[in-house]
Amino acid sequence: MAVSSFPSLYSLKLNYNSSNHGLSSSSSSTTVPLFNVRSRPSRGPRPSTIIVFSYKKSGNGTGTVSEEAKRVLRERYGFNPDEPSPKTGRRKQLKNAGKGKQDGVEEVTKPPRTTHKLLQVLGGKARRKKLLSPKGMDVRPMMEVVKGAAFDIIQAAGGNPTSLRPGRWLDLYSGTGSVGIEAISRGCSQVHFVEMDPWVVTNVLRPNLEWTGFLDASVIHSVRVENFLERSEQFVGEGGPFDYISVTPPYTQVDYGVLMCQISNSSLVGEDTFIVVEYPLRTDMLDSCGCLVKITDRRFGRTHLAIYGPKWAEKKRKSENSIGKIVAKVLIADLNSEDVQQFKY
């Protein structure tokens, strides 16, 4: 490339006529210098070259070409003037594909909920009948070992180790309904189930009641437990307090102190009511619930079981325990005396 030996300034200019939307050489059009080239005489082995680019916005101040100008250019170069450019079409596709998403987070489709038969009725009229339960951790039924121990304790405290005293049962956070169904199977006359999940009610709870034949002895309340306790008289009517109440909530979603206070202050609890509470490890439970006292508190791994009842049930249980201890001591003494006599002879 040859460079002149004297200082010179070359200016290449682009004329754009905004009124005609095209290239023009008329003097009335706007002149925009494209770039300037300045060169010095070559006095050394390495000549220097400076390139300066200057740009001036169009008259509308936006720096963009109008749609009409784009149509003229597309028609001039043989393209369809009404067809958008590839980049514009791609942007529209991406925009349409992004509808329904928020902050760039894709919607995750949850798999359909299914059920299986892992639970069963432990005693009574419907003994060994299988019950439906949802797969996964959405609903966590009471373990069968815990359920069996709870009913054995209540039956013994009520004076009949083989069955429950006739009465009404309230199953809070019922889920599959296994606790309430066990109560009907062992002698309860009526059970009120409180479950807020409509899918569980339709696909699990109601089919279990129909399968065991206990639907006529059941009342289902599809409402939150908190709302049920606040408006208990509206839901239950004038039936008075319940004879039994089971509380098996999801561990991480309730405050046990607030929940037990709400239960004890409601009209659902009477002087002869038994309350069964399942609670997790490291949870402090009070020794009383309103007018009721704690009869027992047992641990099954990470699960605890507390049972509250009337004072007469606690005295009866203590007397039975003392009688059992006396009988055990007598038997041990008899065995020891027989061993001594056999040793002498």
C-alpha positions in Angstrom: 0.0 0.0 0.0 1.4 3.3 -1.1 1.1 6.2 1.3 1.7 9.8 0.2 4.7 11.6 1.6 2.8 14.8 2.6 0.2 15.2 5.3 -3.3 14.6 3.9 -6.8 14.1 5.3 -9.2 11.8 3.5 -12.8 11.8 4.5 -15.3 9.3 3.2 -18.9 10.4 3.7 -22.2 8.6 3.5 -25.2 10.6 2.4 -28.6 9.4 3.8 -31.8 11.0 2.9 -34.4 10.3 5.6 -37.2 11.6 3.5 -36.5 9.2 0.6 -35.5 6.3 2.8 -32.6 5.4 0.6 -29.1 6.4 -0.5 -28.8 9.7 -2.3 -26.1 12.1 -3.5 -28.1 15.3 -3.3 -26.8 18.3 -1.3 -30.0 18.5 0.8 -29.5 15.1 2.4 -27.8 14.6 5.7 -24.0 14.1 5.4 -22.5 11.7 7.9 -18.7 11.2 7.9 -18.1 7.4 7.8 -14.4 7.5 8.8 -11.3 9.7 8.4 -7.9 8.5 7.5 -4.8 10.6 8.3 -1.3 9.6 7.3 2.0 11.3 8.1 5.1 11.1 5.8 7.0 7.9 6.3 10.2 9.1 8.2 10.8 5.8 9.9 10.5 2.1 9.2 7.0 1.9 10.8 4.5 4.5 9.5 1.6 5.3 11.8 -2.1 5.3 10.6 -5.0 6.6 12.7 -8.6 5.5 11.8 -11.4 7.5 13.4 -15.0 6.4 13.1 -17.8 8.9 13.6 -21.5 8.2 13.7 -24.5 10.5 13.8 -28.0 9.4 14.7 -30.9 9.9 12.3 -33.3 12.7 12.5 -35.8 10.9 14.8 -33.1 10.4 17.4 -33.6 6.7 17.8 -30.7 5.5 15.7 -32.9 2.8 14.1 -34.3 2.4 10.6 -38.0 2.6 10.2 -40.1 -0.3 9.0 -40.8 1.4 5.7 -37.1 1.8 5.0 -36.6 -1.9 5.8 -39.3 -2.9 3.3 -37.7 -0.7 0.6 -34.3 -2.3 1.2 -35.7 -5.9 1.2 -37.6 -5.2 -2.1 -34.4 -3.7 -3.7 -32.3 -6.7 -3.0 -34.9 -9.2 -4.1 -36.4 -10.3 -0.8 -40.0 -10.5 0.1 -40.8 -7.0 1.6 -43.5 -8.4 4.0 -41.3 -11.2 5.4 -39.5 -10.4 8.6 -35.8 -10.8 8.9 -34.5 -14.1 10.3 -33.3 -12.5 13.5 -36.6 -10.9 14.1 -38.5 -14.2 13.6 -36.1 -15.9 15.9 -36.7 -13.3 18.7 -40.5 -13.8 18.3 -40.1 -17.5 18.6 -38.1 -17.2 21.8 -40.6 -14.7 23.2 -43.5 -17.0 22.5 -41.7 -20.0 23.9 -41.0 -18.0 27.1 -44.7 -17.3 27.8 -46.0 -18.9 31.0 -42.6 -18.8 32.7 -41.5 -16.5 35.4 -38.0 -15.2 35.9 -36.6 -17.8 33.5 -37.7 -20.8 35.7 -39.2 -23.6 33.8 -42.4 -25.2 35.0 -41.8 -28.6 36.5 -44.6 -31.1 35.7 -45.4 -33.2 38.7 -46.0 -36.9 38.2 -49.6 -38.2 38.8 -50.3 -39.3 42.3 -50.9 -43.0 42.8 -51.9 -45.3 45.7 -50.9 -48.7 47.0 -52.2 -51.1 49.7 -49.7 -51.3 52.6 -51.9 -50.6 55.6 -54.4 -52.9 57.2 -57.0 -52.9 60.0 -55.5 -54.5 63.1 -58.5 -55.5 65.1 -62.3 -55.7 65.3 -64.9 -56.3 62.6 -62.7 -55.3 59.7 -59.5 -57.0 60.9 -56.8 -57.7 58.3 -58.6 -55.7 55.6 -56.1 -53.8 53.4 -56.3 -50.0 53.1 -55.2 -47.6 50.4 -52.4 -45.1 51.1 -50.7 -42.6 48.7 -47.3 -43.3 47.4 -44.6 -40.9 48.5 -44.4 -38.6 51.5 -47.4 -36.4 50.9 -49.4 -38.3 53.5 -47.6 -40.1 56.3 -50.0 -42.5 58.1 -49.5 -43.6 61.7 -47.3 -46.7 61.9 -49.2 -49.8 62.7 -47.1 -50.6 65.8 -48.0 -47.1 67.2 -51.6 -47.5 66.3 -51.9 -50.9 67.9 -50.3 -49.6 71.1 -52.6 -46.6 71.2 -55.8 -48.6 71.0 -54.5 -51.2 73.5 -53.8 -48.4 76.0 -57.2 -46.7 75.5 -59.1 -50.0 75.7 -57.4 -50.9 79.0 -57.9 -47.5 80.4 -61.6 -47.6 79.5 -62.1 -50.9 81.4 -62.4 -53.2 78.4 -59.2 -54.6 77.0 -60.8 -56.3 74.0 -62.8 -53.3 72.5 -63.6 -49.6 72.8 -66.4 -48.1 74.8 -69.2 -47.0 72.4 -68.9 -43.4 71.5 -67.9 -40.9 68.9 -64.3 -40.4 67.5 -62.8 -37.3 65.9 -59.9 -38.0 63.6 -57.9 -34.8 63.0 -55.5 -34.8 60.0 -57.1 -38.1 59.0 -55.3 -38.7 55.7 -55.9 -42.3 54.8 -58.5 -42.7 57.6 -56.7 -45.7 59.1 -57.1 -44.5 62.7 -60.8 -43.7 62.4 -61.5 -46.9 60.5 -59.7 -48.8 63.3 -61.9 -47.0 65.8 -65.2 -48.1 64.0 -63.9 -51.6 63.6 -63.3 -51.8 67.4 -66.6 -50.5 68.5 -67.1 -46.8 67.9 -70.5 -45.8 66.7 -69.4 -42.8 64.6 -66.2 -41.1 63.4 -65.7 -37.6 62.0 -62.8 -37.4 59.6 -61.1 -34.0 59.0 -58.9 -33.9 55.9 -58.2 -30.8 53.7 -56.6 -32.5 50.6 -59.5 -33.2 48.1 -57.4 -35.7 46.2 -56.8 -37.8 49.3 -60.5 -37.6 50.2 -61.6 -38.7 46.8 -59.0 -41.3 46.0 -58.0 -42.7 49.4 -60.3 -41.9 52.3 -63.7 -42.5 50.8 -62.6 -45.7 48.9 -61.2 -47.1 52.2 -64.5 -46.4 54.0 -66.5 -48.0 51.1 -64.2 -51.0 51.1 -64.5 -51.6 54.9 -68.3 -50.9 54.9 -68.0 -48.0 57.3 -69.2 -45.1 55.1 -72.6 -44.9 56.7 -70.9 -44.5 60.2 -68.6 -41.7 58.9 -68.7 -37.9 58.4 -66.0 -36.3 56.2 -65.0 -32.7 56.7 -62.9 -31.3 53.8 -61.5 -28.3 55.7 -58.4 -27.3 57.5 -58.1 -28.4 61.0 -57.5 -24.9 62.3 -60.8 -23.7 60.7 -62.6 -26.8 62.0 -61.5 -26.1 65.6 -62.5 -22.5 65.3 -66.0 -23.3 64.0 -66.5 -26.8 65.6 -70.1 -26.1 66.6 -71.0 -25.2 63.1 -69.5 -28.5 61.7 -70.4 -30.9 64.4 -73.7 -29.4 65.6 -75.1 -30.0 69.1 -73.7 -33.5 69.5 -71.6 -32.4 72.5 -67.9 -33.3 73.1 -66.3 -36.3 71.5 -65.3 -39.4 73.4 -62.1 -39.9 71.5 -59.9 -37.5 69.5 -56.8 -38.5 67.5 -54.2 -35.9 66.5 -51.7 -37.1 63.8 -50.5 -33.9 62.0 -47.5 -33.5 59.7 -44.6 -32.9 62.0 -43.1 -29.9 60.3 -46.2 -28.0 59.5 -47.8 -27.4 63.0 -46.9 -25.8 66.3 -47.9 -28.4 68.9 -48.2 -25.8 71.6 -50.7 -23.7 69.7 -52.5 -26.8 68.4 -53.0 -28.5 71.8 -54.1 -25.2 73.3 -56.7 -24.7 70.6 -58.0 -28.3 71.1 -58.2 -28.0 74.9 -60.1 -24.7 74.7 -62.7 -26.0 72.2 -66.0 -27.5 73.0 -64.9 -30.8 71.4 -63.2 -31.9 74.7 -65.2 -33.2 77.6 -64.3 -34.5 81.1 -64.3 -38.1 79.8 -62.5 -37.6 76.5 -59.4 -39.5 75.5 -56.9 -37.7 73.2 -54.2 -39.6 71.2 -51.4 -37.4 70.0 -48.5 -38.5 67.8 -45.5 -36.1 67.9 -41.9 -36.1 66.8 -38.7 -36.4 68.8 -37.5 -33.3 70.8 -41.1 -31.9 71.2 -42.2 -30.8 74.7 -45.7 -32.0 75.5 -47.6 -30.7 78.6 -48.6 -33.0 81.4 -52.2 -32.0 81.0 -54.6 -30.9 78.2 -57.4 -28.8 79.8 -59.2 -30.9 82.3 -57.4 -34.1 81.1 -54.2 -35.6 82.4 -51.5 -37.4 80.6 -52.0 -41.2 81.0 -49.0 -42.4 79.1 -46.1 -41.1 77.0 -44.2 -43.7 74.9 -41.5 -43.6 72.3 -41.3 -45.6 69.1 -38.0 -44.7 67.5 -38.3 -41.1 66.3 -42.1 -41.1 67.0 -43.7 -40.4 70.4 -47.2 -41.2 71.5 -48.9 -39.2 74.2 -52.4 -40.1 75.5 -54.5 -37.8 77.6 -57.6 -38.9 79.5 -59.8 -38.3 82.5 -58.5 -38.6 86.0 -60.5 -41.7 86.8 -58.7 -43.5 83.9 -55.3 -42.6 85.3 -56.3 -43.9 88.8 -57.6 -47.1 87.3 -54.5 -47.6 85.3 -52.3 -47.0 88.4 -54.3 -49.5 90.4 -54.1 -52.1 87.6 -50.4 -51.5 87.4 -50.0 -51.9 91.2 -52.2 -55.1 91.2 -50.0 -56.5 88.3 -46.9 -55.8 90.3 -48.3 -57.5 93.4 -49.3 -60.5 91.3 -45.8 -60.7 89.8 -44.1 -60.5 93.2 -46.4 -63.3 94.5 -45.5 -65.5 91.5 -41.8 -64.8 91.9 -42.0 -65.7 95.6 -43.8 -68.9 94.9 -41.3 -69.9 92.3 -38.4 -69.1 94.6 -40.0 -71.2 97.5 -40.5 -74.2 95.1 -36.9 -73.9 94.0 -35.7 -73.9 97.6 -37.8 -77.0 98.5 -36.5 -78.9 95.5 -33.0 -78.0 96.5 -33.6 -79.3 100.1 -35.0 -82.6 98.9 
